[in-house]
């Protein structure tokens, strides 16, 4: 019996040693990077730009794969199902913070640890260049004239284009007919092919088409002008009623690991990606694509994503689009009103 | 469009670029030949590998890998009846029977020449008609993708191997497997039985490797067939075989380019559709009927999946939209190098477009060289004793299967489908319709629902729109022709109905 106890102790000790060794040697083998959105979209590009720089710091390759669908919940599930050992890293946007309210998944960023919040971006409302809708007012008038008739491209319930539609419903009282695609890339295709009347797109994904004249930008969902599209009006300028909801606007891309990942491993990843964000190539990319570099880590990152969640969850719930009350998950109401 | 034409010559002028394209093509051929190791993965890996390089050599090696990889998939399909890549599923249907007849060398030679011809066809279309094809790709609405994938289901008939009921059974299983996972719109789990790993669905390549690879290994372990002595005196295919089938080559390549250019479909569907087309239109295949060793059954898919490369570059270069999974990764690679393919790049740096065309041409020349020189060595694989070759295959499929999503659950699925595939083969159920179902059902599912959303939830409206637009009408007409004209029984019946009695 005594021997048994001893062996248990030895086992525990050795496990502990192995655990430490793992963290110290991390990363010993290639890391899997799961990108929650489709190739060619915003999340994808930022991930693929920063990762090779981070790889150099980590001295290990990060194999990136896109796992799309269900507003990124499939990717979140996949990373959640993997071990919390830092070998499965998630590249995701803001969406998981809305899963609970929308009844998409029981997961949220509470189940993940932010490695870094890379950038914050905005959505731009676009129409095809041949569209009769010339301005934001035209869009609202047309939508009021035929409620629920204009098709709006969304990337699944809870994605930014969908949030844009909900905001328009809340503030302007207009409704659209949502059509779901697999992210920014397919949405651009659908917009260029005139399949949709209007869509929200990430500024980064839409810029080249707007500058080339293929798509027309009506408004940017932000409370200040965007650096890459300075001539496009921002929404609070068009209608000050948006001031309240634009306090926590837009979307953000970040790098996450499953909760329970040893802190030394997270620190290593954070250091690598922090370095990547300062890379000249990346800074250049962010500038030309209208993204603000955030670089939030640790507690700052947690505060940011939680504030964002309270604002958006309650907004969606109050708009009648949520399946569950944010209260059920202990999401506090936004502090300032 | 024709500005910056000088970019075409750039890859030919630099010895470094020629070298990297050659290396890429050579490596791609082997990556493609190993089941599960995909071109997409190879190119993704190269992004980090070439991160510090200049953009031109980085792109050169990726173009080489792409060209070599698409072609390489047919190798293992012909020699072992295990397709190395989804695009090569159809190449084994007749390629393997040819190898069993001792014609492996000639089959590989034919696959090489036809791949090169198909490739060139795709490149020419890319160079001359890119904006036109891109517009066609953009006009494809969800309902058209629905129809196209639905038309793909007709393939079940071609793959039935004589027993329609059995083929339908496996196709239905495939469709069901394709639906497993989260609903594309609502995120509800479907057929997941509350299990987390199943929520992500089952990757179609896993199903393919299982049903083709593992099951074939099991079947071959059981049956004691002595390896066929291969006639490797003849490697270059006979000129008359190529010449006789020029018209088929042209049609198959056209299918390849168009299907490849559509952002929602790629070389795998193109190759299957081309095989179906060949089987329905070629009256006298030789040396044996389809499925038993017909040159035509190898020519069509090989042309199509390689022509799809040029097709996939069309939307990528002109619109900045990927034509398939490889071009999606290529776009990512170029953005990392500060170039965003699309209309702006076409206007500001048109020579870049021509650089891509030039690299593709060069890669294609290397493809012919690498393809033709390796045949004698590859032919020996068929003659290797089973106890040696089969464990190697199994190990390779496991490595390949795991590497797709780095998921151990995928390995279990692969073994599971391997056992299912084994019993299907034992009881003469064709396995190809199962893979077909898995590939097509997500396309049908998501596009049907997208289309219905676009008609404001009206299913009638969805089908009504098909009759009032050009593309769905053309697709419907093609379906009608396939069903009626190409079917001897039905067309005889129609003739009788019209009073043309003998």
Interface residues (C-beta under 8 A of the other chain):
Chain A: X32 X38 X39 X40 X44 X45 X48 X49 X51 X52 X53 X55 X56 X61 X62 X63 X64 X65 X66 X67 X69 X70 X71 X73 X74 X77 X78 X80 X81 X88 X104 X105 X148 X149 X151 X156 X157 X177 X178 X179 X180 X181 X182 X185 X186 X188 X189 X192 X193 X194 X195 X196 X208 X209 X211 X212 X214 X281 X284 X285
Chain B: X41 X44 X45 X47 X48 X51 X138 X139 X140 X141 X142 X181 X182 X183 X184 X185 X186 X187 X196 X197 X199 X200 X201 X263 X315 X319 X320 X321 X322 X325 X328 X329 X331 X332 X333 X335 X336 X338 X340 X342 X343 X344 X347 X405 X406 X407 X446 X449 X450 X453 X454 X456
